[in-house]
Amino acid sequence: MLNANAKCFVPQFSGESSVPHSFTFYRYFLMLPTSKECSITEEQTDMGGILNLLTKRLLCSYSHGGIGEEALQHFITTFFSSVRNVTYTSGMDNPTGIILSRCILSLSGVVSNITDINTAPGFLIRVDVPKGHDPEFSLQLKAAWDDFFWGVRDEPGVITLGYVYSSCGTSAKRRYGGTYRHYFFVSCKMTEQGPGKLSRKELYELPFRPLYVAQIDAVVPFTCGTRSPVVVVISVGDGSKKRLLSDGKPDQTACLQFFPYDVSSTLASLHEYEALFLTLLREQIGGWQKTVVVHVDIMIDYSRRTGLLPVFLWDLIGFVGELCDNTGTNIIGVCYSDDVYEEMYGFSKQKKEYPSCYLNATLKHVLESPGSFDVSTCPYGGVPQYIRRPISSSKYEYAHKQAEKWLPYFSAPIVLNRITFTASANDFARCKYYVRNRVVGETVLLVTDDEGSVFCLDIRTGSLSLLPKCIGCFTCPVKNSVFSAVVTSSYRGYMECIVVVEDILCFEGNEMTEIQFPERWFYVEKFVLNSCVSHPHTSPDNITIVRTTYAPSAQAGYLLTNPPLSHPTMGLVFVPCHFGYERGRTSVYSWIPAYSITAVFSVGDVFGTPSSDNCATRISLCAVDDHGNPVLYNNEYVDCISDSALGIKKGSIVECVLRRSKDGSHWWELLRCDLGNEKKRSTYTDVENLVHVPVLSYEEMIWLLDASKFKCARCQSVSDAGRKDPRSQIYWCKGCWMETNHGDCLYCGRTFVVGKIDCYSQNFYCDPCWTTFSTINSGAEAGHVGLLPSNSSLPIQALVWCASLLIDTIASKMPTDDVLDMCSEGLITPKWIKNKTTRYVGFNIKASVVDETKKCMESLRQEMPSASFYDVICADVLAPDFWSHVLMKVHPRQFHVITAFSGLHHAFETESKAKVMIENVAKALVPGGVFIAFFLDVYSVFAKDLGCTDVFAIEWGTDFVPRIGQHVLLSMYGGPFKKLNVIPVDFLVAVGQVHGLNIINEACSSFKALLDDDKNFTKLISNSEKEYLSIMRAVAFRKEGGQRVCAPPSATDNANREH
């Protein structure tokens, strides 16, 4: 039965002969699974290697065409034309490799031949071919095979050679998955010097330039088995190691010292591990009968610090994974514990983000779990793994130290928002800026060495990688240079990337940061790169390095509306012409449209399970606190259609767009979901700043570009509230105008005039107006002048007489040329005319009184001063819009004198109403202006208990207190009672002082005292009339103010002026 089964594996032309032909290769297909499993149980030795493959029908002969070179080449061509980088994860549908043997391989053949092949050492050669789904992949692989085959076929010690491919990182949940690795292998007869006459050096010199050559003991069982010959389990930190070894024991353990701030010591430890691992492959005894488990213990040590840029942990894991890829082995698990949740290590609680990453796992659990760790598709860092090239430790050390040297020179853009607006305006005003499109991607530093190799440092994570030499458009590579760039995806093809160079820090060893931008960018344009709008559409390495396009800042609008068509952009970046200035370093700024602002959240709770199409789902949003834990962001949420949020659950990562309405409210819209580790979750503070510190609008950004027009020639500050000197056309800010006694006069309205600032109100007045504020009216006629009916009562006569006395007192010391008469009844108007006042405005709520006053004015028109303005208007001075609208239309400037000879008590209905009236009066007065008021002192009446006399009668309630907000009822000469609000003198004085109104003592008295001091008042009055005159009060206030002396310029101003 054994011979009958074996015949199907024996080539038809060979019969039962076991005599090998010296230059003949027997051809076999390998039907191995692409994803090999881990098996830690030993199989029987007589069923290992080739015999195991024959028994399981995994090694099939190919005898079509017979013996001959033509048949062999047909076999090879047919096989390699069907090889692809994409296959089903089962890997059992098509051949996964070939074996060319010097002898016949069959169950009925000579057992010693099979034994020799199973035990023969040899070399495993990793082929450098693209990782993507390139249609030219099979042609490249066939060309590499031809170079390999013709280079080793004539070696007398070669007994077998072949090709095999396998995958790592595959998953049964996906139709396609993992990264496919391609190997050539050759086994040789053992000699005293080693396997045959072949050496690693000779294989490295083959025309197709192997990616790696490893010497393997028993290379055929190692390469062509159904299980993984060696698996690696990595533990990070002491806690992970203890948990891992608590249930299971590895075959080998290697300690890998990780010094985050000492790259040389870390790489030295890596060299020791590499030598140990290669020794295991080269000297393993036992024919790979079971899977060898190697435990790599990464021990984190912060004791050594020789640099500032930390080594990224995943780069170290990448070295271990690359060694496994080079030798056909697998990492089946990366284990970590709670003590390495720090951000710099790049771990996450979301296991789906890192296939074959385990938290607090045991070795038994890892070995029993399916799948393997794929370094080429692991999403750590912002640079895609499939464009990275294998990097040696020496090159890594060089690039790391160069990146550490130049990283401080990198200027990250500052986002333009409300907080940075002032600083950015100063920078835009003092320096010329250039603008480019803001590329959406990962910010990196590009470093080149003496050989022109291109290294890429991910600034966000610190991950360092080697890129293909794809800097185009030169005849020779650019050496010893450093660029800042952005890695982004390309619209031109699947798995295509573009590296957009945005600035140059060093060119061929010469520092460029202190050179003005146009000069340093000249090196990039002339010697380095293609433009992002004219670079080739295809690249064999899936990556193209190009330069961005700059324009003067005035063309920002054009760049915004005409972005590059090959890669994504969002917003603009502004770069200064020169970074260094005496006043400080000029910053780089970025502007992002408000509709493009996003934040990354983790999902809290999901409400509304989708039960039908287009069902609404509400997702609560969680930010990250200071300790890295998720916390609900102000109980905010995002609503979306369930079809757009498939698979979202608690803990998922989503990206949301911030939206705002005109009233200032905001909400979130779902942009992308299930991001994995692609983006870092936003912190609570970042989201708060995002919501409460809005970015600049397009109009504000355009204003910044013209900030130089608003740069003060004196103090160098930026402000759009300044003015240009009409004579010299030099722009000065408002502060400098005032410091140099220039400004816009608040009183007369003239602009660009010489004057002074009021020391109290900080308002500016020109010198002529200041002169007016201290000039009294010339030619004023003193004495009692009034419009009194022949039968007027004593209260009316006393009011007119006392008003005339106060006007005479004030006019002899203070200006009275501009008067506002509140509650004017026309009785005092003739007095103002005799006082030679040129501007008079009166207000009264009664139209009849207004008409009578206008008639009086018209009758006295001939006595008015020339160019005078007299008017009386029917309006309510207590209306809310009186001071801001009604008065401004009639008289838009301040007054010398404001009077309230009657009706003041109406403003004291409430405390707030009284305060508003006093504040408005103070604002309407010029510095040194006067406010005169008459009122009935209810407190004196209450204190004397004067309830009723022949002249007046006052009534109040039983619980009455003479305070503000209270009122009494007043009747004159037996007439009807009218409401009279209480005016507390102490309240009036206190509130007046708050607003700069100081009492004038000589003008404050009762009517009786004023009349008693006037010798011209000879009218006989009764006791009742004396009581009335004693409770009537006159008060006068003068507004604080005066010219402020111009302060001498500070040392900073002098320095700015010289600069």
Number of C-alpha atoms within 10 A of each C-alpha: 5 9 11 10 15 17 16 14 21 24 22 14 12 15 10 15 12 16 11 16 11 11 12 16 22 23 25 25 22 22 23 26 23 25 24 23 21 24 20 17 9 11 13 10 13 10 13 21 26 23 20 20 20 19 16 10 16 20 25 22 21 19 19 14 13 15 16 11 13 11 16 21 12 12 19 17 15 11 18 20 14 11 19 18 22 18 17 16 20 16 18 14 12 16 22 23 24 26 24 22 21 21 23 28 27 27 22 17 18 16 13 9 17 19 15 16 25 22 22 25 26 30 27 27 26 24 23 19 19 19 19 19 12 16 10 12 18 19 14 17 20 17 14 20 20 15 14 23 15 11 15 17 18 11 14 14 17 22 24 23 25 25 24 23 25 23 25 26 23 25 17 12 8 10 12 15 18 24 21 24 21 23 25 24 24 29 30 26 19 17 10 6 9 14 22 20 15 20 15 14 9 11 19 15 11 15 13 18 16 19 15 20 21 20 24 26 26 27 30 28 24 26 26 27 22 21 21 23 26 25 23 24 23 25 30 23 20 17 16 26 24 15 19 28 16 13 12 13 15 17 11 14 17 16 15 22 19 26 24 23 20 21 24 18 16 21 22 15 15 20 14 14 19 16 10 15 18 16 14 17 20 18 13 14 12 11 19 28 22 19 19 20 24 20 24 22 21 22 15 17 15 10 10 12 14 14 15 13 19 19 24 23 21 22 18 18 18 20 19 22 21 21 20 18 25 22 25 26 21 30 28 28 28 23 25 24 21 13 11 19 14 12 11 16 15 16 22 17 13 16 13 11 18 21 21 21 24 21 20 16 23 20 23 15 14 21 19 12 14 18 24 27 23 27 26 22 17 18 18 21 23 23 25 20 17 20 20 18 19 17 16 11 17 11 14 19 18 17 24 25 16 18 22 17 13 17 19 8 14 16 15 13 15 15 18 25 21 12 14 15 17 15 13 22 23 20 24 24 21 17 17 17 22 20 23 23 25 22 24 15 19 18 24 28 24 27 27 25 20 12 11 16 21 24 28 28 26 21 20 13 20 23 22 27 25 22 21 18 19 19 22 16 16 12 8 11 20 23 17 19 22 29 22 26 27 25 26 23 21 20 15 15 13 12 16 22 24 23 30 27 25 23 22 23 23 20 19 14 13 11 16 21 17 11 15 14 20 13 11 19 19 12 14 21 15 11 15 23 23 22 18 21 15 10 16 14 12 12 12 12 20 21 25 26 25 27 24 24 18 19 15 14 24 14 14 23 13 11 19 17 8 10 20 16 12 17 21 16 16 17 19 22 25 26 27 22 16 18 18 15 10 6 8 9 11 21 20 20 22 21 22 20 14 17 11 12 16 19 21 24 29 26 24 22 17 17 12 12 11 15 9 9 9 12 13 18 18 16 23 20 27 28 25 21 15 9 8 13 10 21 17 19 20 12 10 12 21 17 17 18 15 20 14 15 20 11 11 17 15 14 17 16 25 24 21 20 18 20 17 14 8 6 6 8 9 12 15 19 15 19 16 14 20 19 15 17 20 13 15 14 20 20 22 20 14 13 19 14 13 16 18 11 13 15 24 21 15 14 8 13 20 15 15 23 21 15 21 21 15 24 24 26 16 21 21 21 22 25 21 15 10 18 21 16 13 9 6 7 9 14 21 25 22 17 18 21 23 22 17 15 22 22 26 21 22 17 18 14 13 12 13 17 19 18 23 26 24 19 15 15 15 14 19 25 28 25 16 13 18 20 11 16 20 15 16 16 19 11 9 17 15 16 15 19 21 19 15 14 9 6 6 9 12 15 16 12 16 18 20 20 21 22 26 22 20 18 22 18 14 20 21 15 12 21 23 29 22 21 25 25 22 24 22 26 22 25 20 23 25 20 24 24 23 20 25 20 23 19 21 23 21 23 23 22 17 15 13 12 19 22 15 14 25 18 13 16 20 13 10 14 14 9 13 20 15 10 7 14 13 19 14 23 21 17 19 16 19 17 9 13 12 15 18 11 11 17 19 13 11 11 13 17 16 22 28 24 28 27 21 17 22 17 17 21 18 17 20 22 17 14 13 11 15 22 19 15 17 20 16 14 23 27 16 20 25 28 27 21 26 28 26 22 19 24 21 22 19 24 17 14 18 16 9 9 10 17 13 16 16 14 20 19 18 21 17 15 10 6 5 12 15 20 17 18 17 17 22 17 15 19 17 16 11 13 11 10 15 12 14 22 24 25 26 16 16 10 15 18 16 13 17 21 18 13 19 20 27 20 20 15 10 11 18 19 17 22 23 19 14 22 18 12 9 12 7 10 13 9 8 6 10 11 11 14 17 13 17 22 22 19 20 20 19 22 21 23 25 24 24 21 19 18 18 16 12 12 10 9 14 10 9 11 16 12 12 16 14 9 11
